[in-house]
Amino acid sequence: MDRIAGIETEYGCLTLESASSRGLEAWPLLVKNHLFKTARLGAIDLHYRDYEEPPGNGGFLRNGGRLYLDMGHLEYASPECRSVRDMVAYDLAGDRMIQQALNELGAGDSVSFLKNNIDHHTGATFGCHENYLMHRRTEFRPEAIGGLLSFLATRQIFTGTGPVGSARVTAFQYESTRSEEPVDFQISQRADHIVNDVYQWVQFNRAIINARDEPLADERKFRRLHLLIGDSNMSPYATALKVGLTALVLKLLEEDCLPRQVALFDAVAATQSISHECSVQTIVRLVDGQCRTALEIQHAFYETAHRHLAGRDEETDWLLANWRFVLEALEYKPQALLGGVDWISKKWLLEAFRDEEGLGWDDPWLESLDLEYHNLNPEKGLFFAVEASGEIARFNQNAFFDAAFTQPPQDTRAAGRGIAIAQFIGEEDYLVNWDSISNARGAILEMPDPLKDYRSSVRDFLKHRRVAPMGD
């Protein structure tokens, strides 16, 4: 995709009675401390990052990513990645670090971390936030925003992870536009919790696109597109499509090649309608008064991307080929997507269980199985029991590589940061941010360009403990 991207994942946590004596809140803290203090996979923060992140709350990892506590949740932010395969591997690295820590703490059988987005008991949601680097010169004209929102609202047909039931959402200045009829099963876990199209807040007025302008880079050159709409995917193949195809659509936006006449009349209502009807043939209304299905809109984006981007590089062609495969399978043979599209995989599992046990969709047992699909433990998680085939199986089997635990991507700013973190473990003289490293004596190395690797600059900084030259 040749674009910097990253994913922030918030994990849920469940405990059995044998582990509950320590309290549910203790396990994210115990896992975080184990990864930094025992496994030594990163350098813990020694300073306040802001008023909600005191010293010791988290830190950067040797692989260039970051692990920390966020309002009681354990959260992992991947390093900056420049290819789809790196993005998937480093996303999986967070899952595997957490599960490995549980196993090493002797709690693998009694504590579970879940890569999902909802709590059926409280109705709360936790996020999977996507980040994409864009040039500051990119113009977000109304028609461009409308096209991007249309893609994001409809991509759930292959990126959704499918919860049982629906959630009631309370938000400031929000009146629900969706039907209050009961929902047995829907496509997206985040759809019910998205109440705006573009907005700055994250917690109380979640939007499809978060408008906070925080590039974590040279703000004169770059902006960071921050998306809140995505589900946390268990399928590596789904993660590849989610990030890779969004990157292709951003390329179309930058080149002013987005498909025409696809802007939705109400992107939030369309997002919820598609999810609740649980059908790729859900009809949504466009700004111009026409109506199209979610599948037709995705076909329009695919056809435009194929026309303008095919042949640019091997990864782009892989994404285009699999985009077409998924859209055709969604229409004609959904079972071919088992192991590749999470909501289809989960629905298939739950329907088989319902038939076997004679259960209704409102049975609490199904909510438990819903959560168990997202269990990071391969010996327990229901996702790992789904047998994929063809390209989906090949991709999922080869998605992770061991180096993603301790080695950062070598073609982004994370490469330099990883060198610094490996040096800082056990020291007491450092301060690390996404775009800089410094020490207590005031020496600082700024790293404002995420597309540079900064390896030689960081080595020089570590050697001399002074400001390093900016060229790399």
ZARO-486315 format. One record per residue (C-alpha): residue number from 0; x, y, z; residue in one letter. Coordinates in steps of 0.2 Angstrom, whole numbers. Each point is the difference from the previous one (the first is absolute). Layout:
N
 seq    xx    yy    zz type
 NUM     X     Y     Z    a
...
//
This chain:
472
 seq    xx    yy    zz type
   0     0     0     0    m
   1    15    11     2    d
   2    -9    10    13    r
   3     4     1    19    i
   4   -14    -8     9    a
   5    -3    -6    18    g
   6   -13    -8    11    i
   7    -5     3    18    e
   8    -9   -15     8    t
   9    -9     1    17    e
  10    -2   -18     8    y
  11   -14    -6    11    g
  12     4   -12    14    c
  13   -10   -14     8    l
  14     5   -10    16    t
  15    -6   -17     7    l
  16    -4     0    19    e
  17    17    -8     3    s
  18     9    16    -6    a
  19   -13    13     6    s
  20     7     2    17    s
  21    13    12    -7    r
  22   -14    10    -8    g
  23    -4     2   -19    l
  24     9    17     0    e
  25    16    -8     6    a
  26     4   -11   -15    w
  27     3    13   -13    p
  28    12     8    12    l
  29     8   -17     4    l
  30     2    -4   -19    v
  31     7    18    -3    k
  32    13    -2    14    n
  33     5   -17    -5    h
  34     4     5   -18    l
  35    11    15     5    f
  36     8    -6    16    k
  37     1   -19    -2    t
  38     0    -3   -19    a
  39     9    16    -3    r
  40    -9     3   -16    l
  41     0    19     2    g
  42     6    16    10    a
  43   -13     6    12    i
  44    -5    18     1    d
  45     9    10    13    l
  46   -10    16    -2    h
  47   -17     6    -1    y
  48    -7     0   -18    r
  49   -15     9     5    d
  50   -11     1    16    y
  51    -8   -17    -4    e
  52    17    -9    -3    e
  53    11     1    15    p
  54    18    -8     0    p
  55    -1   -19    -1    g
  56   -17     0    -9    n
  57     8    -7   -16    g
  58    14     2   -12    g
  59     7    -3   -17    f
  60     5   -17    -6    l
  61    16    -7    -8    r
  62   -11    -3   -16    n
  63    -3    18    -1    g
  64   -18    -1     7    g
  65    -8     6    16    r
  66    -9    -9    14    l
  67    -9     9    14    y
  68   -16     1    11    l
  69   -14    10    -6    d
  70   -15     2    12    m
  71     3   -17     7    g
  72     2    -9   -17    h
  73    17    -7    -7    l
  74     3     9   -16    e
  75    13    -4   -13    y
  76     5    12   -14    a
  77    10    -7   -14    s
  78    16     8    -7    p
  79    -1    10   -16    e
  80    -2   -12   -14    c
  81     2     2   -19    r
  82    -6   -16    -7    s
  83   -16   -10     2    v
  84    10   -16     6    r
  85    10    10    13    d
  86   -16     8     6    m
  87    -9   -17     3    v
  88    16    -8     8    a
  89     2    15    12    y
  90   -18     0     4    d
  91     1   -19     4    l
  92    16     4    11    a
  93   -11     9    12    g
  94   -12   -15     2    d
  95    14   -12     2    r
  96    10    10    13    m
  97   -15     1    11    i
  98    -5   -18    -1    q
  99    19    -5     3    q
 100     0    11    15    a
 101   -16    -9     7    l
 102     8   -17    -3    n
 103    16     5     9    e
 104   -10     7    14    l
 105    -9   -17     2    g
 106   -17     8    -4    a
 107    -2    -7   -18    g
 108   -15   -11     6    d
 109    -8    12    12    s
 110     2    17    -9    v
 111    -5     5   -17    s
 112     4    15   -10    f
 113   -13     4   -14    l
 114     4     9   -17    k
 115   -18     7    -2    n
 116    -9    16     2    n
 117   -15    -3    11    i
 118    -5    -5    18    d
 119   -17    -8     0    h
 120    -3     2    18    h
 121     3    19     1    t
 122    -3     5   -18    g
 123    17     9     0    a
 124    11     0   -15    t
 125    19     0    -3    f
 126     9     5   -15    g
 127    10    -5   -15    c
 128     7    16    -6    h
 129     9     1   -17    e
 130    13    13    -5    n
 131     5     5   -17    y
 132    14    13    -5    l
 133    -6    12   -13    m
 134     9    15    -7    h
 135    -6    17     7    r
 136    -3     6   -18    r
 137   -14   -12    -2    t
 138   -16     9    -2    e
 139   -15    -7     9    f
 140   -14     8   -10    r
 141   -18    -4     4    p
 142    -1   -12   -15    e
 143    16    -9     6    a
 144    -6    -2    18    i
 145   -17    -6    -7    g
 146     9   -14   -10    g
 147    11    -5    14    l
 148   -15    -2    12    l
 149    -9   -10   -13    s
 150    14   -12    -1    f
 151     3    -1    19    l
 152   -19    -3     3    a
 153    -1   -14   -12    t
 154    17    -9     2    r
 155    -7    -8    15    q
 156    -7   -14   -11    i
 157    17    -7     0    f
 158     8     7    16    t
 159   -14    -1    12    g
 160     1   -13    15    t
 161   -18    -3     3    g
 162    -8     2    18    p
 163   -15    -9     6    v
 164   -14    13     3    g
 165     2    19     1    s
 166     4    14    12    a
 167    -9    15     6    r
 168    12    15    -2    v
 169    -1    17    10    t
 170    10    14    -7    a
 171     0    19     1    f
 172   -12     8   -13    q
 173    -4   -17    -8    y
 174   -17    -6    -5    e
 175     0   -18    -7    s
 176    -6    -1   -18    t
 177    -1   -19     0    r
 178   -14   -12     4    s
 179    -2    -6    18    e
 180    -6   -17    -6    e
 181    10   -14     8    p
 182    16    -6   -10    v
 183     5   -18     1    d
 184    17     1    -8    f
 185     8    15    -9    q
 186    16     3   -11    i
 187    10    12    11    s
 188     4     2    18    q
 189     3    19    -1    r
 190   -15     5   -11    a
 191   -12     3    15    d
 192    13    11     8    h
 193     4    11   -14    i
 194   -11    15     1    v
 195     8    13   -11    n
 196     9     1   -17    d
 197    15    12     4    v
 198     3     6    18    y
 199    14     4    11    q
 200    -4    -9    16    w
 201     3   -18     2    v
 202    -8    -6    16    q
 203   -18     8     0    f
 204    -4     4   -18    n
 205     9   -14   -10    r
 206     1     4   -18    a
 207     5   -10   -16    i
 208    14    12    -2    i
 209     8     9    15    n
 210     5    17    -5    a
 211    13     3    14    r
 212    15     7   -10    d
 213    15    -9     9    e
 214    12    -5   -13    p
 215    14    -6    12    l
 216    12     6   -14    a
 217     4    16    -9    d
 218   -17     9     0    e
 219     5    11   -14    r
 220     2   -16   -11    k
 221   -11   -13     7    f
 222   -17    -4     7    r
 223    -6   -16     8    r
 224   -17    -7    -5    l
 225    -7    -8    16    h
 226   -15   -12    -2    l
 227   -11    -6    14    l
 228   -12   -11   -11    i
 229    10   -16    -2    g
 230    -3   -16    10    d
 231    15   -10     8    s
 232     2   -14   -12    n
 233     5   -18     5    m
 234     4    -4   -18    s
 235    17     6    -6    p
 236    -8    -1   -18    y
 237   -14    12     5    a
 238    13    12     8    t
 239    10     0   -16    a
 240   -16     5   -10    l
 241    -5    13    13    k
 242    16     9     0    v
 243     6    -3   -18    g
 244   -16     4    -9    l
 245    -2    16    11    t
 246    17     5    -6    a
 247    -4    -3   -18    l
 248   -16    11     2    v
 249    11    14     8    l
 250    11    -1   -15    k
 251   -15     3   -11    l
 252    -5    14    11    l
 253    18     8    -1    e
 254    -1    -2   -19    e
 255   -17     7    -2    d
 256    -7   -17    -7    c
 257   -13    -5    12    l
 258   -16    -7    -8    p
 259   -13    12    -3    r
 260   -18     0     6    q
 261     3   -11    15    v
 262    -2    12    15    a
 263   -12    -5    12    l
 264   -15    11     6    f
 265     4    -6    18    d
 266    16   -10     3    a
 267    -4    -4    18    v
 268   -18    -6    -4    a
 269     7   -10   -14    a
 270    13    -8    11    t
 271   -13    -5    13    q
 272   -12    -6   -13    s
 273    12   -11   -10    i
 274     6    -8    17    s
 275   -17    -3     6    h
 276    -7    -7   -15    e
 277    15   -12    -1    c
 278     0     0   -19    s
 279    11     6   -14    v
 280   -15     4    -9    q
 281    -6    13    12    t
 282    -7    15   -10    i
 283     7    17     6    v
 284    -5    18    -6    r
 285    13    11    -9    l
 286     1    19     0    v
 287    -7     1   -17    d
 288   -15    -9     5    g
 289     4   -17    -9    q
 290     1   -16    10    c
 291    14   -13    -1    r
 292     5   -16    10    t
 293    15    -1    11    a
 294     7   -13   -12    l
 295    -3    12   -15    e
 296     9    14     8    i
 297    15   -11     4    q
 298     0    -6   -18    h
 299     1    18    -6    a
 300    15     3    11    f
 301     9   -16    -6    y
 302    -3     3   -18    e
 303     7    18     2    t
 304    15    -6     9    a
 305     3   -14   -12    h
 306    -1    13   -15    r
 307    12    12     8    h
 308    12   -10    11    l
 309     2   -17    -8    a
 310    18    -5    -4    g
 311     8    13    11    r
 312     8   -13    12    d
 313    -2   -18     5    e
 314    -9     4    17    e
 315   -13    11    -9    t
 316    -4   -14   -12    d
 317    -2   -12    14    w
 318   -12    11     9    l
 319   -10     3   -16    l
 320    -1   -18    -4    a
 321    -6    -4    17    n
 322   -12    14     1    w
 323    -8    -7   -16    r
 324     0   -17     7    f
 325    -8     5    16    v
 326   -14    11    -8    l
 327    -4   -15   -12    e
 328     0   -12    15    a
 329   -11    11    10    l
 330   -13    -1   -13    e
 331     1   -17    -7    y
 332     9   -11    13    k
 333     2     7    17    p
 334     7   -16     7    q
 335    15     2   -10    a
 336     5    14    12    l
 337     0   -11    16    l
 338    16     5    10    g
 339     2    16   -11    g
 340   -16    10     4    v
 341    -3     0    19    d
 342   -19     4     0    w
 343    -3   -14   -12    i
 344    11   -12    10    s
 345    -8     4    16    k
 346   -18    -1    -6    k
 347     4   -17    -8    w
 348     7    -6    17    l
 349   -15     7    10    l
 350   -13    -7   -12    e
 351     7   -17     1    a
 352     0     1    19    f
 353   -18     6     0    r
 354    -6   -14   -11    d
 355     9   -13    10    e
 356    -7     7    17    e
 357   -17     7    -6    g
 358     4    17     7    l
 359    -8    17    -5    g
 360    11    15    -4    w
 361    -4     8    17    d
 362     8   -14    10    d
 363    14     6    11    p
 364    10   -15    -5    w
 365     3     8   -17    l
 366     7    16     7    e
 367    13   -10     9    s
 368     4    -9   -16    l
 369     1    17    -9    d
 370    13     6    12    l
 371    10   -17    -1    e
 372     2     2   -18    y
 373    12    15     4    h
 374    10    -9    13    n
 375    19     2    -3    l
 376     4   -17     6    n
 377     1   -12   -15    p
 378    -6   -15    11    e
 379   -16     9     5    k
 380    -4    13   -13    g
 381   -14    -5   -12    l
 382     8     9   -15    f
 383    15   -12     0    f
 384   -13   -15    -2    a
 385    -6     7   -17    v
 386     8    -9   -14    e
 387     5    12   -15    a
 388     4    -5   -17    s
 389     9     7   -15    g
 390     9    17     0    e
 391    -8     4    17    i
 392     8   -16     8    a
 393    17     4    -8    r
 394     0    18     6    f
 395    -6    -4    18    n
 396    13   -13     2    q
 397    14    11    -6    n
 398    -6    16     8    a
 399    12     1    15    f
 400    18    -1     1    f
 401    10    -1    17    d
 402    11    15    -3    a
 403   -16    11     2    a
 404     2    -3    19    f
 405    17     9     1    t
 406     5     7   -17    q
 407    -9    16    -6    p
 408    -4     3   -19    p
 409    16     5    -8    q
 410    -8    12   -13    d
 411    -8    13    12    t
 412     4    11    15    r
 413    -4   -15    11    a
 414    17    -8    -5    a
 415    10    14     9    g
 416   -12     0    15    r
 417     3   -19     2    g
 418    18     3     1    i
 419    -2    13    14    a
 420   -12   -11    10    i
 421    12   -15     0    a
 422    13    12     7    q
 423   -11     8    13    f
 424    -7   -16     8    i
 425     7     0    18    g
 426     6    18    -1    e
 427    -7    16     9    e
 428     5    13   -12    d
 429   -12     1   -15    y
 430   -17     7    -6    l
 431    -8    -7   -15    v
 432   -14     7   -11    n
 433    -6    -6   -17    w
 434     9    15    -9    d
 435    16     2    12    s
 436    12    -8    13    i
 437     9    10    13    s
 438     9    -2    16    n
 439     0     8    17    a
 440    14    12    -4    r
 441   -10     8   -14    g
 442     7    -8   -15    a
 443   -14    -3   -13    i
 444    -1    -9   -17    l
 445   -16     5    -9    e
 446    -7   -12   -13    m
 447   -13    10    -9    p
 448    -1   -11   -16    d
 449    -8   -17     3    p
 450     6    -5   -18    l
 451    18     0     6    k
 452     8   -13    10    d
 453    12    11    11    y
 454    11   -15     4    r
 455    17     9    -3    s
 456    -6    15     9    s
 457    -6   -10    15    v
 458    16    -9     1    r
 459    10    16     0    d
 460   -12     7    13    f
 461     2   -15    12    l
 462    19     0    -3    k
 463     3    19     4    h
 464   -16     4    10    r
 465    -2    16   -10    r
 466   -11     7   -13    v
 467     3   -10   -16    a
 468     0     6   -18    p
 469   -17     0    -8    m
 470     6    -8   -16    g
 471    -1   -19    -1    d
//
